[in-house]
Amino acid sequence: ITLVAPFFEKDGFAHLEEVLLAAMDRDVEVHIISRYLTDTESYNYSVLKSFAKRADERDIDLSLLTCVDYTRWNAGTPSAQRRQDGATPEFTLHAKIMLFDERSAYVGSANVTDYGFEHYLETGVLLEGPPVEGFVELVRFLRNSEAATTVSLLE
């Protein structure tokens, strides 16, 4: 499972958490691509770190979880400003995609937040077959880009 989303909040992630933990408990790899994950003070980092702790508490193999920050900064941006509340990135992620075994994909407008799940009218579509390949290629590009940084959540 690959989850691509720009914003995470605790209440919104609660809608996905048990499903993702159950999948990992069945040895399914979970890849999360987001932004501001290298900022350990960011909301996204906090939510995903809590998720990793819950997986660890359940004795789930944490090697099944990969988190990637996709935020491209201008070359002159000081590292102290490369934060959620700092400088504006040159380019960052805003897509909302879930890939399932590279055979099906959910593409929608909702962030993984309480408002995204409970308060806003959002749209989404489940795709299967050939249309999914473009999203598989996009995820490969994001993961292999020089703007991608794999982040360890439990150190």
C-alpha positions in Angstrom: 0.0 0.0 0.0 1.3 3.4 -0.9 -0.3 6.5 0.6 0.5 9.9 -0.9 -0.9 12.8 1.0 0.3 16.4 1.9 -1.4 16.8 5.3 -2.0 14.4 8.2 -3.8 15.1 11.5 -4.4 12.7 14.3 -8.2 12.6 14.0 -8.1 12.2 10.2 -5.4 9.5 10.3 -7.5 7.5 12.8 -9.8 6.7 9.8 -6.9 4.8 8.2 -4.8 3.6 11.1 -6.4 0.3 12.0 -6.6 -0.7 8.3 -2.9 0.1 7.7 -1.8 -1.7 11.0 -3.9 -4.8 10.0 -2.2 -4.8 6.6 1.2 -4.5 8.1 0.3 -7.3 10.6 -0.2 -9.5 7.4 3.3 -8.5 6.2 2.0 -5.9 3.7 4.5 -3.1 3.1 3.1 0.4 3.7 4.8 3.4 2.0 3.8 6.9 3.0 4.9 9.9 0.9 4.2 13.3 2.4 5.8 16.7 3.0 7.6 18.2 5.9 8.6 14.8 7.4 12.2 15.9 7.9 10.8 18.6 10.2 10.4 16.7 13.5 8.1 19.4 14.8 5.6 19.2 11.9 2.1 17.8 12.2 2.8 15.2 9.6 5.9 13.9 11.4 4.0 13.8 14.7 1.1 11.8 13.4 3.3 9.3 11.5 5.6 8.9 14.5 2.6 8.0 16.7 1.6 5.5 14.0 5.0 3.9 14.0 5.0 3.7 17.8 1.6 1.9 17.7 2.9 -0.6 15.1 6.0 -1.2 17.3 3.8 -1.7 20.4 1.9 -4.4 18.5 5.2 -6.1 17.5 4.7 -5.3 13.9 7.9 -5.4 11.8 8.7 -1.7 11.3 10.7 -2.5 8.2 7.3 -2.8 6.5 6.8 0.9 7.0 8.6 3.5 4.8 8.0 7.2 5.1 9.4 9.6 2.5 9.4 13.4 2.6 8.9 14.9 -0.8 9.7 18.6 -0.4 12.1 20.4 -2.9 13.7 23.4 -1.4 15.5 26.3 -3.2 19.2 25.7 -3.0 19.7 28.8 -1.0 17.2 28.0 1.7 19.0 27.6 5.1 18.4 24.2 6.8 16.9 26.0 9.8 14.2 27.4 7.5 13.3 24.0 5.9 10.4 23.6 8.2 6.6 23.5 8.1 6.5 27.0 9.6 9.6 28.2 7.8 10.4 29.1 4.2 8.1 28.3 1.3 9.5 25.3 -0.6 10.3 25.5 -4.3 8.0 22.6 -4.9 6.1 20.3 -2.7 3.5 17.6 -2.7 -0.3 18.2 -2.8 -1.5 14.9 -4.4 -3.8 12.5 -2.6 -3.4 8.9 -3.9 -3.6 5.4 -2.4 -2.1 2.6 -4.4 -3.0 -1.0 -3.7 -0.6 -3.7 -5.1 0.0 -1.5 -8.1 -3.3 -2.8 -9.5 -5.8 -0.3 -8.1 -5.6 3.3 -7.0 -7.8 5.7 -5.1 -7.3 9.3 -6.3 -9.2 12.0 -4.5 -9.3 15.5 -3.0 -9.3 14.8 0.7 -6.4 15.4 3.0 -5.9 12.9 5.8 -7.4 15.3 8.3 -10.6 15.5 10.4 -11.9 18.1 8.0 -10.9 16.0 5.0 -13.0 13.0 6.3 -15.7 14.7 8.3 -16.4 18.3 7.4 -15.6 18.9 3.7 -17.4 17.6 0.6 -14.6 15.7 -1.1 -14.5 13.6 -4.2 -12.5 10.5 -5.2 -12.4 7.7 -7.6 -11.2 4.1 -7.5 -9.3 3.1 -10.6 -8.3 -0.4 -11.8 -6.4 -1.7 -14.7 -4.4 0.3 -17.3 -5.2 3.8 -15.8 -3.4 2.9 -12.6 0.0 2.6 -14.4 0.4 6.4 -14.6 0.0 6.6 -10.8 2.4 3.8 -10.2 5.0 5.7 -12.4 4.3 8.9 -10.5 4.9 7.2 -7.1 8.2 5.7 -8.5 9.2 9.2 -9.6 8.5 10.7 -6.2 10.3 8.0 -4.3 13.4 8.1 -6.5 13.5 11.9 -6.9 16.4 13.9 -5.5 13.8 15.8 -3.6 12.8 12.6 -1.7 14.2 11.9 1.7 13.5 8.6 3.6 12.7 9.5 7.2 13.2 7.2 10.2 10.3 7.7 12.7 11.6 5.7 15.6 15.2 6.3 16.6 
